[in-house]
Amino acid sequence: MDKINQRIAMELGVGAGQVTAAVELLGEGATVPFIARYRKERTGGLDDTQLRRLEERLGYLRALEERRATVLKSIEEHGKLTAELARAINDADTKVVLEDLYAPYRPKRRTKAQIAREAGLEPLADALLADPALVPDAEAAAFVDGNKGVADAKAALEGARHILIERMAEEPKLVGELREWEWSDGVLASTVTKGKEGEGAKFSDYFDFGQRIKDMPSHRALAMLRGRNEGVLALGLDVPHAGDKLHPAEAKIRAAFNIADRGRPADAWLAETARLAWKSRMATSTSADLLARLKERADAEAISVFSRNLKDLLLAAPAGPRVTMGLDPGFRTGVKVAVVDATGKLVATDTTYPHEPKNDWNGALAALAALCMKHKVELVSVGNGTASRETDKLVAELISKLPSLKLTKVVVSEAGASVYSASELAAREFPDLDVSLRGAVSIARRLQDPLAELVKIEPKAIGVGQYQHDVDQTGLARSLDRVVEDCVNSVGVDVNTASVPLLTRVSGLNRTLAANIVAYRDENGAFNSRSTLKKVPRLGPKAYEQAAGFLRIMNGKNPLDASAVHPEAYPVVEKIAAATGRPIKAMIGDRTFLKALKPAAFADEIFGIPTITDIIAELEKPGRDPRPEFKTATFKEGVEKIGDLKPGIELEGVVTNVAAFGAFVDIGVHQDGLVHVSELADRFVKDPHQVVKAGDVVKVRVKEVDVARKRISLTMRSGAIDRSAPSPNGRPSAQASDTRGSVPPARGSAPTESAFAAALRRAQERR
């Protein structure tokens, strides 16, 4: 463990003692959020990013050590472990290097080289390699033995060649050098499979393409690998060279085994052996290794992008506790309607049919108006799927006809809503509600609090990644779970309103404990103090220690229970209160008073200056929400489908996904547009996340439109964008949209005012 801890410390650029402390805490069952927030003294202030990296490397290096022990034991059992080999194995710092060293000794099926050794041909191979002056045929004649399956000199030489080819292909240093050389200089080329041009049109960019493999970005690598897996593309990896000359790899093999063309009798035979070693064995295995490396790197980048996008989405600004109507748009199946109160409780549902084929625009307007008036709806959340723009127009007309309702409409992503609707969780929550209406509930709630609602959905179903189904699914799930855990704990959870899925993500809790908390709450009423949590079945001291600081109790007996101050540190606050003569309630929120405090004056051997500093900062604004201010976007009227777009049109939209090559923006035409990384700003941008994040409201201009391929190119460069209203985080954003008084373009089927009024009366009477 000392060796592992020292290596991690070196990689992270921190002290070995810090790593040792963190590893001990993880071993004790502490979570990363808990360690990062409440154990800064022990770790020397390691933050959550460093701790996640530490946790990841710890797992890899422990697995490496386990594999190293297995390899050493296996080789030793076969009596082939030398001191030199043992040193090399113990010095191997990656799994790839370790497996290269193990390759010659790994138990394997009976190969042609093994058969040749059993026939006694290894001395022939050794002799020809050691002394190329020997005449191959003459030397091989001495090894002819029909009883051993060696019929003639030709067969003897063939067997000797198999032995040398295997030896070359398993020489660790040579294999490693060839791998790194081809990674550095090799070009991965793709061509279209004959006859697949039509069905593989989406891969047309790669029908005749090549790029140096080490420079290939994640999205391109994953696209080419997917094209190969779907049988559309053929991939080939090689280092550019003159085809009529000696392949550079063969030259490297010759040099490694001292093979030269000096006109000696065995030189040509040995040169051909080196050629076959590359062509029949090493080229294939090296290419497979490098494609695996490319895939691993591409996966890591794609998972990182997905994780960052998911974090941005989960930490998107909540609209807050406001009565909200959720609309799940549809044509034939109608627009599903759900109204939730300020706490997210479902209070009403309906289904209207404003669009074709029924075209009951009048009835739909009336039904929505009646619901809004009865339940005092403040926000209307419209899903961005099929019929979204048409439904958005319906709500705009409702707002224009009834400005007294003071409604604000917002188009939200409905990704994952259908997954939630059909889930076991949704069935338990709404056993008597139709599946289609459950989706409308989710659309409403995710506007109130994206984090609380989206944790109910499997992260992969939220759809903010690139090639998410192509990457390592175990690694993706692990990374996304960590993101959700970090987001939930950074915000904190109101224990008296949180759902089981939300509580499950709290540090120290699992699904069983979360369910027990909700059951206890349902049976005994709201928790009035954090200490009451100790009465929850199976919630022991360790779980309480890990979870308590992240669980909030609003308006409880102790005002600190609504803050991120951990119960174990309450004595510190009491100490401050006693020393200053200020009651705890009086000091909370008093910024001037708190700023004047000296953390060092209250530090002791248990709680150091970092923790005291955090406590004072928390008292300034207890339970503060790290999420940004709520803002909305307004889609341009008359631009509803991709065919409505023209170069030069300025639009407002919402960033739905950020990739390494740019950002995708929903501009209300059922097809996201792409702002390439080169179009995100006037300055050079290396990482799109430096400029935008998922959920940002941005202004863009259309550059190009390819209707046939459904590709929209957008720009955010100056001359197109009004940046007069920056968001709090410095990213370009729009002011909150206010559609009151706006009137949509005339519709041939829109009802008259009197018809609407009559329909509204009927709707109110029915309710």
C-alpha positions in Angstrom: 0.0 0.0 0.0 2.9 2.4 0.7 4.0 1.9 -2.9 0.5 2.5 -4.2 0.0 5.6 -2.0 3.3 7.1 -3.1 2.6 6.6 -6.7 -0.9 8.2 -6.4 0.6 11.1 -4.4 3.1 11.7 -7.2 0.4 11.6 -9.9 -1.8 14.0 -8.0 1.0 16.2 -7.0 0.1 16.0 -3.3 1.7 14.6 -0.1 1.9 10.9 0.5 0.4 11.5 4.0 -2.7 13.1 2.4 -3.2 10.1 0.1 -2.7 7.6 3.0 -5.3 9.5 5.1 -7.8 9.5 2.2 -7.3 5.8 1.5 -7.8 5.0 5.2 -11.1 7.0 5.2 -12.3 5.2 2.1 -11.4 1.9 3.7 -13.5 2.9 6.7 -16.5 3.3 4.4 -16.4 7.1 4.1 -17.8 8.6 0.9 -16.0 11.1 -1.3 -18.5 13.9 -0.6 -18.2 13.3 3.1 -14.3 13.3 3.0 -14.1 16.4 0.8 -16.4 18.4 3.0 -15.9 17.2 6.6 -12.5 15.6 6.8 -10.2 18.4 5.4 -7.9 18.3 8.3 -7.1 14.6 7.8 -6.6 14.8 4.1 -4.9 18.2 4.0 -7.8 19.7 2.0 -8.1 17.3 -0.9 -11.1 18.3 -2.9 -13.7 16.1 -4.5 -12.0 16.1 -7.9 -8.7 15.0 -6.4 -10.5 12.4 -4.3 -12.4 10.9 -7.3 -9.1 10.6 -9.2 -7.5 9.1 -6.1 -10.4 6.6 -5.8 -10.1 5.6 -9.5 -6.3 5.2 -9.4 -6.5 3.2 -6.2 -8.8 0.7 -7.8 -6.6 0.4 -10.9 -3.3 0.0 -8.9 -4.8 -2.5 -6.5 -6.0 -4.6 -9.5 -2.5 -4.2 -11.0 -0.9 -5.5 -7.8 -3.3 -8.5 -7.7 -2.5 -9.3 -11.3 1.2 -8.9 -10.7 1.0 -11.5 -7.8 -0.9 -13.9 -10.1 1.7 -13.6 -12.9 4.7 -14.1 -10.5 3.0 -17.2 -9.0 2.2 -18.7 -12.4 5.7 -18.3 -13.8 7.3 -19.5 -10.6 5.1 -22.6 -10.6 6.4 -23.4 -14.1 10.0 -23.0 -12.8 10.8 -20.2 -15.2 11.0 -17.2 -12.8 14.5 -15.7 -12.9 15.7 -12.8 -10.7 15.9 -10.5 -13.8 12.3 -11.4 -14.9 11.0 -10.9 -11.4 12.5 -7.4 -11.3 11.0 -6.6 -14.6 7.6 -7.8 -13.5 7.8 -5.8 -10.2 8.8 -2.7 -12.1 5.9 -2.9 -14.6 3.8 0.2 -14.0 0.8 -0.7 -16.3 -1.3 -3.7 -17.0 -0.2 -3.6 -20.7 3.5 -3.8 -19.8 2.8 -6.6 -17.3 0.9 -8.6 -19.9 3.8 -8.2 -22.4 6.2 -9.7 -19.9 3.8 -12.5 -19.1 3.0 -13.4 -22.7 5.9 -15.9 -23.3 5.0 -17.7 -20.1 1.2 -17.6 -20.3 -0.4 -21.0 -20.6 -1.8 -21.3 -24.1 -3.3 -23.7 -26.5 -1.0 -26.0 -28.4 0.5 -23.8 -31.0 2.6 -24.7 -34.1 5.6 -23.4 -32.3 5.0 -25.7 -29.4 4.5 -28.7 -31.8 7.8 -27.7 -33.4 9.6 -27.6 -30.0 8.1 -31.0 -29.1 9.6 -32.3 -32.4 13.0 -31.1 -31.2 13.4 -28.2 -33.7 14.2 -25.4 -31.3 18.0 -26.1 -31.6 17.7 -25.6 -35.4 16.0 -22.2 -34.9 18.6 -21.2 -32.3 21.5 -22.3 -34.6 20.3 -20.4 -37.7 19.6 -17.3 -35.7 22.9 -17.4 -33.9 25.0 -18.2 -37.1 23.5 -17.0 -40.4 26.5 -18.5 -42.1 25.0 -21.9 -41.8 23.2 -23.4 -44.8 19.5 -23.8 -43.8 18.7 -26.9 -45.9 21.9 -28.6 -44.9 21.4 -27.8 -41.2 17.8 -28.8 -41.3 18.6 -32.3 -42.7 19.9 -33.4 -39.4 16.5 -32.8 -37.8 14.4 -34.9 -40.2 12.6 -37.5 -38.2 9.4 -39.2 -39.5 8.5 -40.4 -36.0 8.3 -36.8 -34.8 6.4 -35.6 -37.8 9.3 -33.9 -39.5 9.2 -35.5 -43.0 12.0 -33.5 -44.7 14.2 -30.5 -44.4 11.5 -28.2 -45.6 9.2 -29.3 -42.8 12.1 -28.8 -40.3 12.7 -25.3 -41.5 9.0 -24.5 -41.3 8.9 -25.6 -37.7 11.9 -23.6 -36.8 10.4 -20.6 -38.4 7.2 -21.0 -36.3 9.4 -21.0 -33.2 11.2 -17.8 -34.2 8.0 -16.1 -35.2 6.4 -16.8 -31.8 9.6 -15.7 -30.0 9.6 -12.4 -32.0 5.9 -11.8 -31.4 6.4 -12.3 -27.6 9.6 -10.4 -27.0 8.3 -7.7 -24.5 10.7 -4.9 -25.3 10.2 -5.3 -29.1 6.4 -5.6 -28.8 6.3 -2.4 -26.6 8.5 -0.5 -29.0 6.5 -1.5 -32.1 3.3 -0.6 -30.3 4.5 2.9 -29.3 6.0 3.5 -32.7 2.8 2.7 -34.5 0.8 4.7 -32.1 3.0 7.7 -32.8 3.2 7.4 -36.6 0.4 5.0 -37.6 -2.6 6.2 -39.7 -6.0 4.7 -39.1 -7.8 4.6 -42.5 -11.4 3.8 -43.3 -13.1 2.8 -46.5 -16.7 2.0 -47.3 -17.7 -1.6 -47.6 -18.8 -2.3 -51.2 -22.6 -2.2 -51.5 -23.0 -0.4 -48.1 -22.9 3.2 -49.5 -26.7 3.7 -49.2 -27.6 2.2 -45.9 -24.4 3.6 -44.4 -24.9 7.1 -45.6 -24.6 8.5 -42.1 -20.9 7.4 -42.1 -20.2 9.1 -45.5 -17.6 11.4 -43.9 -15.5 8.3 -43.4 -16.0 6.4 -46.7 -12.4 7.4 -47.6 -10.7 8.9 -44.6 -7.4 8.7 -42.7 -5.8 10.3 -39.7 -2.9 9.6 -37.4 -4.3 7.4 -34.7 -2.8 9.3 -31.8 -4.4 12.6 -33.0 -7.9 11.1 -33.5 -10.5 12.8 -31.3 -12.9 10.7 -29.3 -16.1 11.4 -31.4 -14.3 10.5 -34.6 -12.8 7.3 -33.2 -16.2 6.2 -31.9 -17.9 7.0 -35.2 -15.4 5.0 -37.2 -15.5 2.0 -34.8 -19.3 2.1 -34.9 -19.2 2.1 -38.7 -16.9 -1.0 -38.6 -19.2 -2.7 -36.1 -22.2 -2.1 -38.3 -20.4 -3.5 -41.4 -20.3 -0.2 -43.2 -16.6 0.7 -42.8 -13.4 -1.3 -43.1 -10.6 0.0 -40.9 -6.9 -0.4 -41.4 -3.9 0.7 -39.4 -0.4 1.2 -40.8 2.5 3.5 -40.9 2.9 5.3 -44.3 5.9 4.0 -46.2 7.0 3.2 -49.8 5.2 0.0 -50.7 8.2 -1.4 -52.6 10.7 -1.0 -49.8 11.3 -2.8 -46.5 8.5 -2.1 -44.1 9.8 -0.1 -41.1 8.4 -2.6 -38.7 10.3 -5.5 -40.3 13.4 -3.4 -40.0 12.8 -3.0 -36.3 12.3 -6.7 -35.9 15.5 -7.5 -37.8 17.4 -5.0 -35.7 16.1 -6.5 -32.4 17.2 -10.0 -33.5 20.5 -9.0 -35.3 19.2 -10.1 -38.7 21.0 -8.5 -41.6 21.3 -9.0 -45.3 25.0 -9.7 -45.8 24.7 -12.4 -48.4 25.2 -15.3 -45.9 23.3 -18.5 -46.5 20.6 -18.0 -43.8 20.2 -14.2 -44.2 17.3 -14.5 -46.7 15.6 -17.2 -44.6 15.8 -15.1 -41.4 14.6 -11.9 -43.3 11.6 -13.8 -44.5 10.9 -15.0 -41.0 11.0 -11.4 -39.7 8.6 -10.4 -42.5 6.2 -13.2 -41.7 6.4 -12.4 -38.0 5.2 -8.9 -38.7 2.7 -9.7 -41.4 1.1 -12.8 -39.9 1.3 -12.1 -36.1 2.6 -8.7 -35.0 0.8 -6.4 -37.3 -2.5 -7.9 -36.4 -1.9 -8.0 -32.7 -0.4 -4.5 -32.6 -3.3 -3.1 -34.6 -5.8 -4.8 -32.2 -3.9 -3.4 -29.2 -3.9 0.1 -30.6 -7.5 0.0 -31.6 -8.3 -1.1 -28.0 -6.2 1.8 -26.7 -7.9 4.2 -29.0 -11.3 2.9 -27.9 -10.3 3.1 -24.2 -9.1 6.7 -24.7 -12.2 7.6 -26.7 -14.4 6.0 -24.0 -12.7 8.0 -21.3 -13.2 11.2 -23.2 -16.8 10.5 -24.1 -17.6 9.4 -20.5 -15.9 12.6 -19.2 -18.1 14.7 -21.6 -21.2 12.8 -20.6 -20.4 13.3 -16.9 -19.8 17.0 -17.3 -23.0 17.5 -19.2 -25.0 15.4 -16.7 -23.5 17.5 -13.9 -24.5 20.7 -15.7 -28.0 19.4 -16.3 -28.5 18.1 -12.7 -27.3 21.4 -11.3 -29.4 23.5 -13.7 -31.4 26.4 -12.2 -34.6 25.2 -10.4 -37.8 27.2 -11.0 -38.5 26.5 -7.3 -41.7 25.8 -5.4 -44.2 27.2 -7.9 -47.4 25.6 -9.2 -46.5 24.1 -12.5 -48.4 22.6 -15.5 -46.5 19.9 -17.4 -47.4 19.3 -21.1 -46.3 16.1 -22.9 -47.0 17.0 -26.5 -48.4 14.7 -29.2 -50.5 14.8 -32.3 -52.7 11.7 -32.7 -52.4 10.7 -29.0 -53.1 14.2 -27.8 -51.3 16.5 -25.4 -51.0 15.0 -21.9 -51.5 17.5 -19.1 -50.4 17.3 -15.4 -50.6 20.0 -12.8 -48.4 19.7 -9.7 -48.5 22.0 -6.7 -45.6 23.9 -5.2 -44.3 20.8 -3.5 -44.5 18.6 -6.6 -47.7 16.9 -5.6 -49.9 15.9 -8.5 -53.3 17.7 -8.3 -54.8 17.3 -11.7 -54.4 15.6 -15.1 -56.1 15.8 -18.5 -55.6 15.0 -22.2 -56.4 17.5 -24.9 -56.4 17.2 -28.7 -55.5 20.6 -30.2 -53.6 19.2 -33.2 -54.4 16.9 -36.1 -56.3 14.8 -36.6 -58.9 16.1 -34.1 -57.8 19.8 -34.2 -59.8 20.7 -31.1 -57.7 23.9 -30.6 -60.6 25.6 -28.9 -61.3 22.8 -26.4 -57.7 22.5 -25.6 -57.3 26.2 -24.9 -60.3 26.1 -22.6 -59.2 23.0 -20.7 -55.8 24.5 -20.0 -57.2 27.8 -19.0 -59.7 26.1 -16.6 -56.9 24.2 -15.0 -54.6 27.2 -14.7 -57.4 29.3 -13.1 -58.4 26.6 -10.6 -55.0 25.7 -9.4 -53.3 29.1 -9.8 -50.7 27.8 -12.2 -47.6 30.0 -12.5 -45.4 28.0 -14.9 -46.1 25.9 -18.0 -43.5 23.3 -18.8 -43.7 22.0 -22.4 -41.8 18.9 -23.4 -39.5 19.3 -26.5 -40.6 16.2 -28.4 -43.0 15.6 -31.2 -45.6 18.5 -31.5 -43.6 20.6 -29.1 -43.6 23.8 -31.2 -47.3 23.4 -32.0 -48.1 23.0 -28.3 -45.8 25.9 -27.4 -47.9 28.0 -29.8 -51.0 26.8 -28.0 -49.7 28.0 -24.7 -48.6 31.3 -26.2 -52.1 31.9 -27.3 -53.5 31.0 -23.9 -51.1 33.6 -22.4 -52.2 36.3 -24.9 -55.9 35.7 -24.2 -55.6 35.5 -20.4 -52.7 37.8 -19.4 -54.2 38.0 -15.9 -52.9 34.5 -15.3 -49.4 35.8 -15.5 -48.1 32.5 -16.9 -44.5 31.9 -18.0 -44.0 29.1 -20.5 -40.7 27.1 -20.7 -39.8 24.4 -23.2 -37.8 21.7 -21.4 -36.0 18.5 -22.4 -38.2 15.5 -22.0 -35.3 13.1 -22.3 -35.9 10.1 -20.0 -39.5 11.1 -19.2 -40.8 8.0 -21.0 -38.2 5.8 -19.2 -39.5 7.2 -15.9 -43.1 6.7 -16.9 -42.7 3.0 -17.5 -40.5 2.5 -14.4 -41.3 0.5 -11.3 -40.8 3.7 -9.3 -43.4 5.6 -11.3 -45.8 2.6 -11.0 -45.4 2.7 -7.2 -45.8 6.5 -7.1 -48.8 6.6 -9.4 -50.3 3.1 -9.6 -53.6 4.3 -10.9 -52.3 6.9 -13.4 -51.9 6.1 -17.1 -48.3 5.7 -18.2 -48.6 8.6 -20.7 -49.7 11.0 -18.0 -46.8 10.1 -15.7 -44.5 11.6 -18.4 -46.3 14.9 -18.1 -45.8 14.8 -14.3 -42.1 14.3 -14.8 -41.9 17.2 -17.3 -43.6 19.5 -14.8 -41.4 18.5 -11.8 -38.1 18.7 -13.7 -38.8 22.4 -14.2 -39.4 22.9 -10.5 -36.3 21.0 -9.4 -34.2 19.2 -12.2 -32.0 17.4 -9.7 -34.8 16.0 -7.5 -36.7 14.7 -10.6 -33.8 13.5 -12.8 -32.3 11.3 -10.1 -35.3 9.1 -10.6 -34.1 8.2 -14.1 -31.2 6.1 -15.0 -28.5 8.6 -15.9 -27.8 7.0 -19.3 -31.4 7.6 -20.3 -31.1 11.4 -19.9 -29.3 11.6 -23.2 -26.6 14.2 -22.8 -23.7 12.0 -24.0 -22.0 11.2 -27.3 -22.0 7.7 -28.6 -23.1 6.6 -25.1 -24.1 3.2 -26.2 -20.7 2.5 -27.8 -18.6 3.2 -24.7 -17.7 0.9 -21.8 -21.0 0.6 -20.1 -19.6 -0.4 -16.7 -17.2 2.6 -16.7 -20.0 4.9 -17.9 -22.4 3.8 -15.2 -19.8 4.1 -12.5 -18.8 7.7 -13.6 -22.4 8.9 -13.9 -23.3 7.4 -10.5 -20.5 9.4 -9.0 -21.7 12.6 -10.7 -25.2 12.1 -9.4 -23.8 11.5 -5.9 -21.6 14.6 -6.0 -24.5 16.8 -7.3 -27.0 15.6 -4.7 -24.6 16.1 -1.9 -23.4 19.5 -3.1 -27.0 20.8 -3.1 -28.2 19.0 0.0 -31.6 17.3 0.5 -34.7 18.3 2.5 -35.3 15.1 4.4 -39.0 16.0 4.9 -39.8 16.2 1.2 -37.2 14.1 -0.6 -38.1 11.0 -2.5 -36.5 7.6 -2.0 -34.4 7.9 -5.2 -33.1 11.3 -4.1 -32.3 10.1 -0.5 -30.6 7.0 -2.0 -27.9 9.3 -3.5 -27.1 11.0 -0.2 -23.7 10.1 1.3 -23.9 7.1 3.6 -27.4 6.0 2.5 -28.6 3.2 0.3 -32.0 2.3 -1.1 -33.0 0.4 2.0 -32.1 3.2 4.4 -33.8 5.8 2.1 -37.0 3.8 2.1 -36.8 3.5 5.9 -36.5 7.2 6.2 -39.6 7.9 4.1 -41.5 5.1 5.9 -40.6 6.6 9.3 -41.6 10.1 8.0 -44.9 8.8 6.7 -45.7 7.1 10.0 -44.4 9.7 12.5 -44.7 12.9 10.6 -41.9 15.3 9.6 -38.5 15.1 11.2 -38.0 18.1 13.6 -34.3 17.5 14.2 -31.4 15.7 12.7 -30.9 13.6 15.9 -34.4 12.1 15.2 -32.8 10.3 12.2 -31.1 8.0 14.6 -34.5 6.4 15.3 -34.9 5.3 11.7 -34.5 1.5 11.5 -31.1 0.3 10.5 -29.7 3.8 10.3 -26.6 3.3 12.5 -23.9 5.6 13.8 -21.7 5.3 10.7 -24.6 6.0 8.2 -25.7 8.9 10.4 -22.1 10.3 10.5 -21.9 10.1 6.6 -25.4 11.4 5.9 -26.3 14.0 8.5 -24.5 17.0 7.1 -26.2 16.6 3.7 -29.7 16.2 5.1 -31.6 19.4 5.8 -34.5 20.0 8.2 -36.2 23.3 7.5 -37.8 25.1 10.4 -36.7 22.5 12.9 -35.8 22.9 16.6 -32.2 23.7 15.8 -31.5 26.3 13.1 -28.2 24.5 12.3 -30.2 21.5 11.1 -31.1 23.5 8.0 -27.4 24.1 7.2 -24.5 22.1 5.9 -22.8 22.4 9.4 -22.3 18.8 10.5 -23.9 17.8 13.9 -20.5 16.8 15.1 -19.4 20.4 14.7 -22.4 22.0 16.5 -20.2 22.5 19.6 -18.0 24.8 17.5 -20.9 27.0 16.7 -21.9 27.0 20.4 -18.4 27.9 21.3 -18.5 30.9 18.9 -21.8 31.9 20.4 -20.5 31.7 23.9 -17.3 33.6 23.1 -19.1 36.4 21.3 -22.3 36.6 23.3 -24.4 36.2 20.2 -27.2 33.6 20.1 -26.9 31.1 17.2 -30.1 32.4 15.6 -28.8 36.0 15.7 -25.4 35.2 14.2 -26.9 33.2 11.2 -26.9 35.4 8.2 -25.1 38.3 9.8 -22.4 38.7 7.3 -20.6 41.6 8.9 -20.4 39.9 12.2 -19.2 36.6 10.7 -16.6 38.2 8.5 -15.0 39.7 11.6 -14.5 36.3 13.2 -11.0 34.8 13.2 -11.2 31.0 12.5 -7.9 30.4 14.3 -9.4 31.6 17.5 -11.9 28.7 17.6 -9.7 25.9 16.2 -8.6 23.0 18.3 -7.1 19.5 17.9 -10.4 18.2 16.5 -11.6 21.0 14.3 -8.9 22.9 12.4 -8.9 26.2 10.6 -10.3 24.7 7.3 -13.4 23.3 9.0 -14.0 26.5 11.1 -13.7 28.6 7.9 -16.3 26.4 6.2 -18.6 26.7 9.2 -18.4 30.4 9.3 -19.0 30.6 5.5 -22.0 28.3 5.9 -23.5 30.5 8.7 -23.4 33.5 6.4 -25.9 31.8 4.1 -27.0 28.5 5.6 -28.2 25.8 3.2 -27.2 28.0 0.2 -28.0 26.4 -3.2 -25.0 26.3 -5.5 -27.2 26.3 -8.6 -27.6 29.4 -10.8 -30.6 31.7 -11.2 -33.6 30.4 -13.1 -33.8 31.7 -16.7 -35.8 30.6 -19.8 -35.4 30.8 -23.6 -37.9 32.0 -26.1 -38.1 30.2 -29.5 -38.6 32.3 -32.6 -42.2 32.4 -33.8 -42.6 31.0 -37.4 -39.4 28.9 -37.1 -40.8 25.5 -36.2 -39.1 23.0 -38.6 -35.7 22.6 -40.2 -37.1 23.9 -43.5 -37.9 27.2 -41.9 -34.3 27.9 -41.2 -32.3 30.3 -43.5 -28.7 31.4 -43.1 -28.4 34.5 -41.1 -31.5 34.1 -38.9 -30.8 34.9 -35.3 -32.4 32.6 -32.7 -32.5 31.9 -29.0 -32.0 28.4 -27.8 -30.9 26.1 -25.0 -27.7 24.1 -25.0 -28.6 20.4 -24.8 -25.3 18.7 -25.1 -21.6 19.7 -25.1 -19.0 17.6 -26.9 -15.3 18.0 -27.5 -16.0 19.4 -30.9 -18.8 21.9 -30.0 -22.2 22.4 -28.5 -25.6 21.2 -29.6 -28.4 23.8 -29.2 -32.2 23.2 -29.2 -33.6 26.1 -31.4 -37.1 24.6 -31.5 -37.1 22.8 -34.8 -37.0 19.2 -33.5 -33.3 18.9 -34.6 -30.5 20.4 -32.5 -28.1 22.6 -34.3 -24.3 22.4 -33.8 -22.1 25.3 -32.8 -18.7 24.0 -33.7 -15.9 24.8 -31.2 -14.5 27.3 -33.7 -17.8 29.2 -33.7 -18.4 29.4 -30.0 -16.5 32.7 -29.5 -14.3 35.2 -31.3 -11.3 33.9 -29.4 -9.7 30.5 -29.6 -11.6 27.9 -27.6 -9.9 24.6 -26.7 -12.6 23.2 -24.5 -16.3 24.1 -25.3 -17.1 23.8 -21.6 -15.1 27.0 -21.1 -17.9 28.9 -22.9 -21.1 27.0 -22.5 -22.7 24.2 -20.5 -25.8 22.0 -20.8 -28.8 24.1 -19.9 -27.4 27.5 -20.9 -29.7 29.9 -22.7 -27.7 31.2 -25.7 -28.3 33.3 -28.8 -27.1 31.9 -32.1 -27.1 32.6 -35.8 -27.8 30.0 -38.5 -24.7 29.5 -40.8 -25.7 26.5 -42.9 -28.7 24.1 -43.2 -28.6 20.6 -44.8 -32.2 19.5 -44.7 -31.6 16.2 -46.3 -29.0 15.1 -43.7 -30.8 17.1 -40.9 -27.7 19.1 -40.1 -27.8 22.6 -38.8 -24.6 24.7 -38.4 -24.8 27.6 -36.0 -22.5 30.3 -34.8 -22.1 32.4 -31.6 -19.3 34.6 -33.0 -19.7 38.4 -32.7 -21.7 40.2 -35.4 -24.4 37.6 -34.7 -24.9 37.6 -31.0 -26.1 40.2 -28.5 -23.9 39.7 -25.5 -25.3 42.6 -23.5 -26.8 40.3 -20.9 -24.2 37.9 -19.6 -25.2 35.2 -17.1 -23.8 35.2 -13.6 -21.2 32.6 -14.6 -20.0 34.7 -17.5 -21.6 32.6 -20.2 -23.8 34.3 -22.8 -27.4 33.9 -21.8 -30.8 35.4 -22.4 -33.0 37.2 -19.9 -35.9 35.3 -18.6 -38.5 35.2 -21.3 -41.8 36.9 -20.7 -44.4 35.9 -23.3 -47.3 37.8 -21.7 -49.0 39.8 -24.4 -47.3 38.1 -27.3 -49.6 36.9 -30.0 -48.7 34.0 -32.3 -49.1 34.2 -36.0 -52.6 33.8 -37.3 -53.9 30.3 -37.6 -56.6 29.3 -40.0 -58.1 26.9 -37.5 -57.7 29.2 -34.4 -61.1 29.8 -32.7 -62.7 33.2 -32.3 -62.7 35.0 -28.9 -66.4 34.2 -28.3 -65.9 30.5 -29.1 -63.0 30.4 -26.7 -65.0 32.0 -24.0 -67.8 29.6 -24.5 -65.5 26.6 -24.4 -63.8 28.0 -21.2 -67.2 28.3 -19.5 -68.0 24.7 -20.4 -64.6 23.5 -19.1 -65.0 25.3 -15.8 -68.5 23.9 -15.4 -67.1 20.3 -15.9 -64.5 20.9 -13.2 
